[in-house]
């Protein structure tokens, strides 16, 4: 079984993904790290040298590659925006949207070196958040409240997937 965590930048995909994989005693893969390893450069470098469309194609290839594995996969913020990526992921497992309000995401990403954060204002990012959220909802097989601690989010994910009783 594979659990793909999706959501906006700063929603906690990597932090929660690592904890979830530990709890399930399975592999954890951060898709952005995977792409950087495959490309031999950082995501900001990929954006600078080749542009966002090229990076999105790398995400699609990563989804294809990682569909062959099981465990918890932390997707990049844009990975589940493409229908084809969601279709591949759904065939192989669950897509869990980490539901976090924009203000929390903003607090976590405001000072980051993420290319999309650097080239947009807070207002533009909030608009992007709302545009993407609708797509995340459409593609998600499950939605988990991740607005609290990572430990609470892991429990919520286990609950929505039916992997742990709600009493834990």
ABEGO torsion letter per residue (X at the ends): XBBBBBEBBGAGAAAAAAAAAAAAGBBBBBAAAAAAAAAGBBAAAAAAAAEAAAAAAAAAAAAAAAAABBEBBBBBAAAAABAAAAAAAAAAEBBBBBBBBAAAAAAAAAABABAAAAABBAAAAAAAAAAAAAAAAAABABBBBAABBAAAAAAAAAAAAGABBAAX
